[in-house]
């Protein structure tokens, strides 16, 4: 999936807090090459779990405050979905990763000295 590849390999950064519609989430980013390797291992583990459960494969791109929900990209259709872990519950948020990213609003956190 070319969009996922670009999403994870264009820049090195900390996770980014954003708002999608009325929900806050953290876009998963990669700090360095060691972090990238760990991310790849987690994505492979996620795909293996889905295969065992006979679910459509997805690749996660964001986390939510709930530890049971993630934002993922459907590896077959390219749609961005809200996925509930360990369940088949999935709802489409956007038709593509680009469409999803265009709907995000960054959340600026104030830093105090």
PyMOL commands that set and color helices and strands:
alter all, ss='L'
color gray80, all
select helices_A, chain A and resi 2-9+33-52+97-102
alter helices_A, ss='H'
color red, helices_A
select strands_A, chain A and resi 16-20+23-27+58-64+69-74+80-84+90-94+104-106
alter strands_A, ss='S'
color yellow, strands_A
deselect
rebuild
show_as cartoon
